[in-house]
């Protein structure tokens, strides 16, 4: 049985499965995951997890997968990471952001430039939206490259839960990551955003903008939120509204917050807009040079970059980021140095938000073997 092989890394449970797959693919190490929801009324892998494994198969050549009859365990041996042009229909139970987390982590390490089209739910209540990856994910990736060779994420259609209907295209040429030292987050200089209304009245987006902008203007005067009213096929298959707010600093660091309406529930756009504004204020308070939703992504780039020291200033570490550090130690046997960071600023009255953590690590010098 593959699960009993001493050279295979063993894990239990379905938590953090994407992290394990990402590191397995990049290190070439086989993994065996058991006890997947064994105590649930519906044990085993969920439909969206199987869908993710199918997407991984399209990205690689020679992947080997064996799932038990009950679906409560599987063995995974990665193949050669190729890339290329890919078209994939995502499971509607999770957002496209669920899949983009894996794509963003492995795309810079593909042998060929990657152009991938994903269809499904662009905005839901669980996963980061495609807008978050367009602003926050790309911002993190671009910090690790010297010159932008044309990385792009285009939202062709927007689809809300439960029926989806959205479509995005992500393009990433071949990249070589550099080590970075980023300790200054700067000051917030402007807030931008987009509010969308899909298959509902355009006034929903306008009311969202008015409420969110009213909260943000108490913080900074430069606030501009655009509206996007989607009709026909561009609006997907389900009605709804919501928005994404992006705060940009003088050091080109971005913080993201978003809030969408719940499916099949009556909600007031003003309340949704205010909640989005409050979430953005919380994210700004956390601070750092990386949005808290993308700490794990930055850690992957640090670990698989060139053999040199990288330093990033994080706000309070997220649970997901901490688990990524633990998994990197398991797969690569390298550890990050964490130390509290105190800024030497002459203006002691300047409010810097919560306490910060300086994360240092040395990359392994990943080779694409191309």
Secondary structure, 3 states (H helix, E strand, C coil): CHHHCCCCEEEECCCCHHHHHHHHHHHCCCEEEECCCCCCCCCCCCHHHHHHHHHHHHHEECCEEEECCCCCCEEEECCEECCEEEEEECCCCCEHHHHHHHHHHHHCCCCCCEEEEEEEECECCCCCCHHHHHHHHHHHHHHCCCCCCCCEEEEEECCECCCECEEEEEEECCCCCCCCEECCCCCEEEEEEEEEEECCCCHHHHHHHHHHHHHHCCCCCCEEEEEEEECHHHHCCCCEEEEEEEEEECCCCEEEEEEECCCCCCCCHHHHHHHHHHHHHHHHHHCECCCHHHHHHHHHHHHCCCCCEEEEEECCCCHHHHHHHHHHHHHHCCCCEEEEECCCCCCCCCCCCCCEEEEEEECCCCCCCC
